[in-house]
Amino acid sequence: MRRRNRKQELAISEAELVSMTHDLEDAHHESLPSMRDSLTEWSESDDDIRSGITRLVSTPSSRRAFLLGGGAVLGGVALVGSGMGSGLAAAATRSGRMGVPSATSAQKLSGDLAVVALAASLENLAVGTYQAGIDAATKGSLGEVPPAVVTFAMTAQSQHKDHAAAWNGVLTGAGKKAVTGVDLTVKKSVDKAFAKVADVPALATLALDLENAAAATYIAAIDVVKNPAGIKTAASIQPVELQHAAILNFVLGEYPVPDAFAKATGARTVKDKIG
Amino acid sequence: MALDDTRLSELLEQSHDLHTDAMTTTRVALDEYVELAHDEPLHDDSWRDVDPAMRRATLLGGLPKTGLLAAAGLGTAMAALLASPAFADKTMDVQMLQTAASIENLAVATYDTALTLDFIGGGSANGVVKAFVEKTKEQHQQHAEAFNAAATRLGGKAQDQPDPVLLGVVNNAKPSLTGPAEVVDLAIQLEDGAAQTYVANTGAYSNKNARSVAASIMGVEAQHVAILNAVKALLAGGAADLIALPPAAASLPAAAGSIGFPNAFYPTTDARPANEGALQ
């Protein structure tokens, strides 16, 4: 990645820009109560969801597309292990101590709730991966890390935490346990890729893969989830994952919005193992 | 009994005419019924939510006793079907799709106008901004085609006009488009309005194909917003030369890393009304 050495004098101060960002953060937090209302509506709306016995209702073709959307979406990079792997594993463990009740990995869910659990696990994985990146940056393992990249990682991580909390709210509202683990099927690929991360571009590429996988999974989920509130929740999250992806593309020097249509290609499936 | 051949022929001819009329009417109704079944509305059981007594009354009475449907003989059941919630949902879906197409039409036209401005599409333009505007315009054209295809699939007409309300916003803004920042501001309004509308619509469509189309587009509009937000911040900071691919990341202010995506959940408070761009 080319870097300019000269510092640019800005017409407005960093403090003014930070103030603008805080205004935007306030707007974000103001949107949370209406999101909570929507999630409460979902949790209370359907006896089937409460009993976790909702059946996936979808056309055979869309269901196949969702179920077959698995496979190694993250680069397929075979790696030699390195110290980075332990950082990611440690980060994944930390993400499990976020103050939500523990869930056993053996919790059996079906239908819409299985999709919810998958979504929560992917969000948890994103949280853990960004944390590992932040930790690596702090330790100096990634070389020079631009301040904007650190801000990006921290903000994206915070939003993924909110997403995970939203999905777990649905689970607990339905009498199920929150998912504190991660998508272990995807984590295998993430661990391999992270072990090779030695600079910001490599970390950004890994993050981009995760964001795109999450966005694709939400596209697939919208096609199969039966509950309207669930569709609304997924619809409110998918664009944000794609926004993260757009900025990562930009940072990597790639065209930020390469596709006119988002697709379910690379979507994770309910067959993924959640730990 | 003596058979009156002439009269019998007349009666046969009348019977044939009645039968032909009935078949034509029924065929139209059946085609719509098949289309409805293929579209598989989300709320399959919504008709069952109607009070059974009301449902019977609708099926057996309160229906036109004259007209083509009544003459069809099978019209009673078909008329009930045409009046069912499923068809009302279909009408709303078509309206939303036409409104979406109208928003896309406006976006295409607005970016077209922007490209005529020297600081966006001409010699003094930032190359990255110009390329972004050109590609974004193309993407919106594809979006319009997709929304219109979904609308016609549901029996509606394609919408080739811009959203009438947002058109007013754009026209009012045109005299003030004196620099890149003003154009970016206007683009953010349109893109964010589109994204919010499609996020809201995705949760509202009863037709699965319509929902899939909206879901595939909403995130792309959100991406446009993210990039435009970042560009806006850099322009406001007098750092237009940092709008580059790849960017000089080390020179970017810290806050630039998050300015593109202010919300964890995409809002819908400014979603356009479902029928705003619908064909009357």
Interface residues (C-beta under 8 A of the other chain):
Chain A: M1 R2 R3 R4 N5 R6 K7 Q8 E9 L10 A11 I12 E14 L17 V18 M20 T21 L24 E25 A27 H28 S31 L32 M35 V57 T59 S62 E144 P146 P147 A148 V149 V150 T151 F152 A153 M154 T155 A156 S158 Q159 D162 H163 A166 V200 A215 I219 I222 D223 K226 P228 I231 K232 A235 S236 I237 Q238 P239 V240 E241 L242 Q243 H244 A245 A246 I247 F250 V251 L252 G253 E254 Y255 P256 V257 D259 A260 F261 A262 K263
Chain B: E40 L42 D44 A131 F132 K135 T136 E138 Q139 Q142 H143 A146 A195 V199 T202 G203 K208 R211 S212 A215 S216 I217 M218 G219 V220 E221 A222 Q223 H224 V225 A226 I227 A230 A233 A236 G237 G238 A239 D241 L242 L245 P246 P247 A248 A249 A250 S251 L252 P253 A254 A255 A256 G257 S258 I259 G260 F261 P262 N263 A264 F265 Y266 P267 T268
